[in-house]
Amino acid sequence: MHLRLLTFLLPVALACGSRDAVVARPDSVRADSAPSPARVAVRDTVVHPDSLRIPRAPLVARPEAVRGLYVNRWAALGGRMWELVDLAKRTEVNALVIDVKDDRGLVLYRSRVPLAREIGADTTQPMRHERLRAVLDTMRAHGIYPIARIVVVKDPLLASKKLEWSIKRRDEPTAPWLDKNGNPWLDAHQPGVWSYAADLADEAVDLGFSEVQFDYVRFPDEKRLVREATFPLANGRVRAQVIRDQLGMVRCRVAAAGVPMTIDVFGLTATDTTDMGIGQRWEMFIDQADIVLPMTYPSHFAPGSYGIGNPNAHPYEVLAHALGDAKRRTAGIAGAARIVPWYQDFTLGPPRYGAEQVRAQIKAGYDAGFREWLLWNPGSRYTVDALRADEGS
């Protein structure tokens, strides 16, 4: 059994109060309590939509320090996927975060999850399972850690197909509330929204993804939502409590799958003491995941943040402040998650980001005691010169 995986999952298994919420053996077969023969047959094989049964894929051991890159859906489907695998083989990068469900609601491959098939989430240029197997097998062979990114609440496809789960307008309760781009959002109060994400996570683990990362675990970040939308399932709960409750449920599900659960949160949550109107308040989510990933992009901090006129031009200083706040607010919280920051490898305003700016963020993290990191570029095109050579190559 991987000791690092045990460290993540055993406390969750106890908290969830389920004999099934236990850790996975290295070959990914679950150590359930007295499973029935029928259950063993289901858990030890993966059933694809074409009815083929194949052995459950083994998991990749989590590196001591994860250093990864985001891989969007289109990069995963094209030749860019292999370029990024090669980049990981040659550099310090040892993990890839791959879109399994993106923010349009599209699933990467043909799915066995009934709801995904019902709404056609897996029918837009799905990756063939043979290719997915080749990608994951190659990553495993080279010790590259595969992480499945699953977007939860921002899913316009599901919100339009299943209107009862969408956020509703206050002035017309049967009509969906639309964001500034004219898209509906799922209501974070709806348990089915989170169960769907957990079902997709189960499937991803069966296929060989060794960690599950949930993004958009929040309400929309538009101030007009307060006056325009209604939430009949709130039952007196503030938004931060809703997010906490839903994360707790999903975490138990993912723990049963035998892998760490991670969540993406706004970078400013480490500093802002409110829930920012989106339901993300640091002290209320930090113990509801195994790993929390604050999106600490300097370009996303307002002018004047931390007394810095142009935060985007001072990546080291911004990260030093934000990560310092994260450490301070996490101290003393029982069961707090590990913190792995996202860093910016894209340009949004001056100056143009290159190796100097990327390394400045990484250095700030190292100086603050954070040895792990992920790089975000929306087009999955990274500054190669910012990456150190693989010490073992």
C-alpha positions as MATLAB code, in Angstrom:
seq = 'MHLRLLTFLLPVALACGSRDAVVARPDSVRADSAPSPARVAVRDTVVHPDSLRIPRAPLVARPEAVRGLYVNRWAALGGRMWELVDLAKRTEVNALVIDVKDDRGLVLYRSRVPLAREIGADTTQPMRHERLRAVLDTMRAHGIYPIARIVVVKDPLLASKKLEWSIKRRDEPTAPWLDKNGNPWLDAHQPGVWSYAADLADEAVDLGFSEVQFDYVRFPDEKRLVREATFPLANGRVRAQVIRDQLGMVRCRVAAAGVPMTIDVFGLTATDTTDMGIGQRWEMFIDQADIVLPMTYPSHFAPGSYGIGNPNAHPYEVLAHALGDAKRRTAGIAGAARIVPWYQDFTLGPPRYGAEQVRAQIKAGYDAGFREWLLWNPGSRYTVDALRADEGS';
ca = [
       0.000    0.000    0.000;
       1.300    3.459   -0.839;
       1.963    5.207    2.490;
       1.364    8.669    1.002;
      -2.051    7.542   -0.239;
      -2.821    6.071    3.178;
      -1.984    9.432    4.775;
      -4.575   11.130    2.558;
      -7.379    8.615    2.759;
      -7.475    6.954    6.173;
      -8.705   10.069    8.056;
     -11.392   10.551    5.410;
     -12.517    6.946    5.675;
     -12.953    7.367    9.423;
     -14.765   10.674    9.014;
     -17.133    9.304    6.412;
     -18.009    6.428    8.703;
     -18.036    3.851    5.918;
     -16.269    0.527    5.823;
     -16.067    0.969    2.061;
     -14.283    4.337    2.287;
     -10.844    2.791    2.612;
      -7.595    3.016    0.724;
      -6.729    1.241   -2.477;
      -3.947   -1.271   -2.844;
      -1.197   -0.339   -5.335;
      -2.845   -2.483   -8.015;
      -5.967   -0.353   -7.493;
      -8.084   -3.259   -6.216;
     -10.099   -1.956   -3.272;
      -9.691   -3.452    0.213;
     -13.411   -3.589    1.037;
     -14.821   -5.311    4.077;
     -16.187   -8.717    3.127;
     -17.251   -7.872   -0.429;
     -19.685  -10.156   -2.170;
     -18.486  -12.118   -5.243;
     -20.800  -10.065   -7.455;
     -19.368   -6.841   -6.110;
     -15.790   -8.018   -6.702;
     -16.648   -8.737  -10.316;
     -17.920   -5.205  -10.833;
     -15.125   -3.405   -8.994;
     -12.272   -5.334  -10.615;
     -13.343   -4.653  -14.180;
     -14.316   -1.604  -16.173;
     -17.366   -1.797  -18.442;
     -17.182    0.556  -21.436;
     -20.212    1.631  -23.472;
     -19.331   -0.987  -26.091;
     -19.810   -3.658  -23.375;
     -16.159   -4.719  -23.404;
     -14.796   -5.699  -20.005;
     -11.161   -4.961  -19.274;
      -9.088   -5.193  -16.066;
      -9.196   -2.111  -13.854;
      -6.210    0.102  -14.623;
      -3.515    0.380  -11.924;
      -2.884    3.729  -10.289;
       0.297    5.795  -10.400;
       1.933    6.535   -7.057;
       1.684   10.189   -6.052;
       5.094   11.910   -6.332;
       6.665   13.336   -3.187;
       6.197   16.788   -4.733;
       3.697   17.187   -7.572;
       4.739   19.632  -10.305;
       2.194   19.628  -13.075;
       0.684   21.242  -16.138;
      -2.939   21.717  -17.173;
      -4.018   19.910  -20.362;
      -7.225   21.228  -21.914;
      -9.652   19.033  -23.824;
      -8.443   19.993  -27.286;
      -4.797   19.529  -26.344;
      -5.648   16.093  -24.976;
      -7.398   15.120  -28.218;
      -4.582   16.320  -30.485;
      -0.853   16.006  -30.931;
      -0.249   18.479  -28.121;
      -0.967   15.653  -25.677;
       2.148   13.784  -26.712;
       4.225   16.964  -26.691;
       3.263   17.542  -23.066;
       4.003   13.942  -22.132;
       7.430   14.342  -23.727;
       7.934   17.626  -21.874;
       7.208   15.857  -18.599;
       9.688   13.126  -19.482;
      12.450   15.725  -20.035;
      11.792   18.212  -17.232;
      10.879   18.521  -13.560;
       7.198   18.206  -14.497;
       5.823   14.932  -13.122;
       2.043   15.355  -13.413;
      -0.581   16.362  -15.982;
      -4.047   17.678  -15.107;
      -6.308   16.543  -17.952;
      -9.822   17.839  -18.650;
     -12.226   14.939  -18.089;
     -15.224   17.301  -17.991;
     -14.632   20.874  -19.083;
     -16.558   24.079  -18.377;
     -18.876   23.461  -21.320;
     -19.964   20.171  -19.783;
     -18.204   18.007  -22.373;
     -16.780   14.672  -21.213;
     -13.438   13.669  -22.737;
     -14.388   10.106  -23.731;
     -17.445    7.917  -24.214;
     -18.785    7.448  -20.702;
     -20.564    4.700  -18.833;
     -22.192    7.270  -16.513;
     -25.926    7.213  -17.385;
     -26.474   10.964  -17.036;
     -23.515   11.800  -19.270;
     -24.935    9.526  -21.959;
     -28.487   10.803  -21.470;
     -27.544   14.441  -22.145;
     -24.946   13.652  -24.822;
     -22.035   15.035  -22.806;
     -19.729   12.385  -24.280;
     -20.672   12.715  -27.962;
     -18.643   15.768  -29.076;
     -15.443   14.398  -30.601;
     -14.874   11.906  -27.779;
     -11.415   10.454  -27.320;
     -11.333    6.808  -28.350;
     -10.708    4.486  -25.424;
      -7.736    2.991  -27.244;
      -6.113    6.420  -27.331;
      -6.983    7.133  -23.693;
      -5.417    3.824  -22.719;
      -2.290    4.659  -24.724;
      -1.995    8.065  -23.041;
      -2.457    6.739  -19.505;
      -0.243    3.702  -20.072;
       2.536    5.916  -21.419;
       2.223    8.272  -18.460;
       2.341    5.362  -16.042;
       5.400    3.884  -17.735;
       7.264    7.152  -17.213;
       5.970    7.867  -13.712;
       3.853   10.825  -14.845;
       0.964   11.318  -12.425;
      -2.459   11.604  -14.163;
      -5.007   13.948  -12.562;
      -8.607   14.133  -13.783;
     -10.042   17.669  -13.798;
     -13.829   17.703  -13.481;
     -15.736   20.996  -13.624;
     -18.744   20.830  -11.299;
     -21.169   23.774  -11.211;
     -20.298   25.566  -14.462;
     -21.916   23.104  -16.846;
     -24.197   24.863  -19.347;
     -24.939   21.585  -21.114;
     -26.363   19.876  -18.029;
     -28.023   23.097  -16.845;
     -29.892   23.414  -20.148;
     -30.796   19.714  -20.410;
     -31.900   19.393  -16.801;
     -33.524   22.736  -16.051;
     -34.723   21.656  -12.603;
     -31.046   21.667  -11.513;
     -30.290   25.131  -12.877;
     -30.230   28.407  -10.943;
     -33.653   30.065  -11.320;
     -34.639   33.692  -11.754;
     -36.288   35.386   -8.780;
     -38.817   37.201  -10.995;
     -39.624   34.068  -13.007;
     -38.888   30.945  -10.914;
     -39.354   28.546  -13.822;
     -36.754   30.305  -16.003;
     -32.991   29.732  -15.672;
     -30.766   32.574  -14.532;
     -28.163   33.405  -17.189;
     -24.628   34.683  -16.680;
     -23.072   37.599  -18.578;
     -22.354   35.283  -21.518;
     -25.960   34.108  -21.680;
     -25.273   30.670  -20.193;
     -27.197   28.903  -17.414;
     -25.419   27.626  -14.299;
     -26.178   24.652  -12.122;
     -27.508   25.367   -8.648;
     -24.836   24.309   -6.137;
     -27.611   23.377   -3.691;
     -28.705   20.496   -5.931;
     -27.198   17.198   -4.675;
     -27.538   15.603   -8.103;
     -25.032   18.073   -9.533;
     -22.365   16.819   -7.144;
     -23.355   13.164   -7.487;
     -22.849   13.475  -11.241;
     -19.349   14.845  -10.672;
     -18.623   12.004   -8.247;
     -19.869    9.417  -10.768;
     -17.514   10.836  -13.384;
     -14.707   10.754  -10.830;
     -15.355    7.061  -10.115;
     -15.162    6.312  -13.809;
     -11.961    8.306  -14.262;
     -10.288    6.375  -11.448;
     -11.402    3.091  -12.980;
      -9.703    4.140  -16.202;
      -6.413    4.939  -14.463;
      -6.514    8.551  -13.272;
      -4.787    8.626   -9.898;
      -6.228   11.848   -8.479;
      -9.474   13.781   -8.959;
      -9.513   17.578   -9.143;
     -12.860   19.384   -8.924;
     -13.078   22.905  -10.338;
     -15.897   25.487  -10.154;
     -16.934   24.289   -6.713;
     -18.720   27.572   -6.137;
     -21.532   29.925   -7.073;
     -21.192   32.287  -10.086;
     -18.989   35.319   -9.437;
     -21.500   37.926  -10.565;
     -22.827   40.373   -7.954;
     -26.234   40.640   -9.630;
     -26.894   36.989   -8.745;
     -27.990   38.069   -5.250;
     -30.862   40.210   -6.487;
     -31.766   38.179   -9.590;
     -31.725   34.539   -8.447;
     -33.636   32.412   -5.975;
     -32.394   29.335   -4.099;
     -35.284   27.312   -2.633;
     -32.984   24.550   -1.310;
     -30.855   26.860    0.854;
     -32.848   26.086    4.032;
     -31.267   28.995    5.841;
     -27.683   28.037    4.979;
     -25.154   30.610    3.855;
     -23.380   29.824    0.597;
     -20.115   28.850    2.263;
     -21.986   26.225    4.296;
     -23.606   24.839    1.150;
     -20.231   24.412   -0.531;
     -18.809   22.836    2.611;
     -21.699   20.356    2.851;
     -21.469   19.336   -0.796;
     -17.690   18.936   -0.688;
     -18.041   16.671    2.329;
     -20.411   14.396    0.446;
     -18.216   14.225   -2.642;
     -15.095   13.627   -0.582;
     -16.581   10.485    0.911;
     -17.379    9.226   -2.574;
     -13.875    9.882   -3.865;
     -12.273    8.348   -0.776;
     -14.163    5.145   -1.557;
     -12.536    5.198   -5.003;
      -9.133    5.176   -3.326;
      -7.568    8.416   -4.582;
      -6.966   11.946   -3.237;
      -9.622   14.595   -3.875;
      -8.484   18.117   -4.709;
     -10.388   21.351   -5.285;
      -9.574   24.544   -7.181;
     -10.432   27.772   -5.359;
     -10.005   31.472   -6.088;
      -6.525   32.702   -5.179;
      -7.938   35.611   -3.211;
      -9.760   33.250   -0.826;
      -6.519   32.931    1.128;
      -6.673   36.654    1.940;
     -10.343   37.698    1.770;
     -12.158   36.887    5.001;
     -15.606   36.632    3.383;
     -16.899   33.983    1.008;
     -16.502   36.545   -1.814;
     -20.130   35.930   -2.770;
     -19.225   32.570   -4.331;
     -19.394   30.327   -1.271;
     -15.623   29.863   -0.919;
     -14.489   30.857    2.576;
     -11.060   29.506    3.486;
     -11.825   28.156    6.945;
     -14.943   26.380    5.695;
     -13.417   24.420    2.817;
      -9.803   23.854    3.867;
     -10.691   20.662    5.785;
     -13.122   19.331    3.167;
     -10.558   18.119    0.620;
      -7.252   16.297    0.648;
      -5.560   19.051   -1.344;
      -6.637   22.653   -1.953;
      -5.330   24.450   -5.035;
      -5.620   28.250   -4.808;
      -5.447   29.869   -8.245;
      -2.889   32.485   -7.254;
      -2.480   34.225  -10.623;
      -0.895   37.681  -10.157;
      -2.953   39.083  -13.047;
      -6.153   38.285  -11.144;
      -5.353   40.519   -8.178;
      -6.779   44.052   -8.277;
      -4.457   47.068   -8.447;
      -3.386   47.963   -4.945;
      -3.651   44.422   -3.573;
      -1.072   43.980   -0.804;
      -0.074   47.599   -1.425;
       1.188   46.717   -4.927;
       0.089   49.082   -7.706;
       0.329   46.489  -10.497;
       0.283   42.999   -8.955;
       0.791   41.374  -12.354;
       4.227   43.026  -12.593;
       5.312   41.664   -9.199;
       4.661   37.905   -9.205;
       7.079   37.065   -6.391;
       5.640   39.648   -4.001;
       2.024   38.710   -4.755;
       2.677   35.009   -4.163;
       4.650   35.692   -1.011;
       1.688   37.584    0.455;
      -1.026   35.185   -0.736;
       0.749   32.016    0.371;
       1.704   33.600    3.655;
      -1.980   34.290    4.289;
      -2.840   30.708    3.324;
      -0.365   29.301    5.850;
      -1.565   31.638    8.603;
      -5.248   30.852    8.126;
      -4.680   27.112    7.861;
      -2.603   26.815   11.019;
      -4.469   25.082   13.813;
      -7.315   23.710   11.673;
      -7.677   19.983   12.298;
      -7.608   17.870    9.158;
      -6.585   20.777    6.950;
      -5.772   19.972    3.351;
      -2.343   20.186    1.786;
      -1.980   23.408   -0.204;
      -0.679   23.227   -3.771;
      -0.787   26.579   -5.587;
      -1.595   27.178   -9.227;
       0.846   29.579  -10.922;
       0.329   31.752  -13.978;
       2.021   30.836  -17.270;
      -0.002   33.144  -19.522;
      -0.056   36.842  -20.286;
      -2.972   39.024  -19.194;
      -1.854   42.628  -19.266;
       1.695   43.938  -18.963;
       4.315   42.642  -18.585;
       4.437   39.700  -20.950;
       4.948   36.545  -18.922;
       7.992   34.391  -19.622;
      10.502   32.251  -17.742;
      11.438   35.053  -15.336;
       7.863   35.617  -14.158;
       7.045   31.913  -13.920;
      10.198   31.129  -11.916;
       9.502   34.098   -9.646;
       6.201   32.503   -8.631;
       7.790   29.113   -8.112;
      10.547   30.669   -5.999;
       8.017   32.510   -3.872;
       6.302   29.203   -3.208;
       9.557   27.466   -2.334;
      10.568   30.301   -0.023;
       7.202   29.988    1.740;
       7.628   26.225    2.152;
       5.426   25.031   -0.729;
       7.352   22.417   -2.738;
       4.472   21.538   -5.072;
       2.871   23.550   -7.867;
       0.767   23.455  -11.004;
       1.076   25.742  -14.033;
      -1.993   27.056  -15.834;
      -2.123   28.118  -19.440;
      -5.620   28.056  -20.991;
      -4.203   26.886  -24.315;
      -1.865   24.346  -22.661;
       1.211   26.043  -24.169;
       3.942   26.441  -21.603;
       7.190   28.358  -21.207;
       9.669   25.526  -21.598;
      12.590   27.689  -20.505;
      10.899   28.089  -17.097;
      11.132   24.349  -16.427;
      14.210   22.714  -14.939;
      15.652   19.595  -16.507;
      14.647   16.274  -15.011;
      17.392   15.369  -12.563;
      17.036   11.710  -13.444;
      17.148   12.110  -17.211;
];
